[in-house]
């Protein structure tokens, strides 16, 4: 793991870079949860590197939240203005794309919870990515994709019992993607709650780890990457 310093305007940010052994087949920015990089997200980035991907875990805030309430305050600060939020996300994508070892590589984005929303936000605005993958991500947006804007292949892995993303939001996302003409896949796991990829302890009744959904969703991501990059 290496630290990569970058900025969004006057805000100093620090990404965490994971390199594969040998040449990379693609580069992937990994957007973390609302808590910023956590052990479970870092483990996913390490697995990406083990599978031949250059992976950069993004930094949402430039600091580590003290607790969940603090993370909600920090998140509200960067998401208050949709354009400013996307600017923060673009800064992370640029930090990865401009690394010398990323030159010429296809660029993708994945994310977890708030990070899943982040990956989808970049796809909505037409970022030049080969794929955008959301794991238990928020599906709502203040800036819906315009027709023809989405360039990335999209995969959403969603827990059907996620109280933070009700079915009304799911249907609205489907309709948005159809109207935009996006190429999208949506995997929904019955009885699975929010945060299903995080095996760590939780006191939040809305979240729960699900080993099957974790394995299946992660395998689906690699399958999509293989298809697109082939």
C-alpha positions, 0 to 999 in steps of 0.5 A: 500500500502506497499513499498518493497525495492529490487535491480537490481545490484547496482540499488535500486528499490522500489515496491508497494505491495497490499495485499488481505484480507484473503489468496491470490489465486496467486501473480501478478507483475504489470509492469507500463507504461513508466512513472513508477507507476501512479494513474491508474496503482496503481488503477489496483493493488488495484483491483487485491488485492480486487479480492484476488491477492497479487500484486506488482507494479514494479519499472523500474528506481529507480526514478520518471520521471520528465516528459514524455521526462525524462521517455523516457530517463530512458527507453532508458537507461534500454532497450539499452541492451536486456539482461540488460532489462530482468535482471531488469524485473527478479529482479521485479519478484524475489522481488514478488516471494521471499516475505514470503506471496508469498511462494507456490503461482502461479506467474503471470505478467501483464503490461501496455504500456512499462509494457505490453512489460515487461510482454511479455519479461519475458514470451518469456524467459520462466519465470515460470509464470501462465500467462502474460497479456499485455494491449496496450503493445509494441509487438516488441522484440530483443530476440524472443521466442525460440520454446518451451520456453514460459510457461505462458498463454499469453493474449494481449489486443490491440487497433487496432488504436494504432499507436505505434503498427502497424499491421505489429508488430501485425502479427510479434507477432502472427507468433513469438508466433506460432513458439514458440508453445505458448498458446496465446489469442489476443484481438483487439479493433476496433478504440481504441488507445494506453493507453486505460486503463488510464482515466487520461488527455492526450495531446498525440494524440496517446493515448486515454481512452476507457471505453469499451476496459478498461472494456472488457480487464480487465474482460478478464484478470480475466477470463483467471486467473480463467481458469488457476488457476482452 
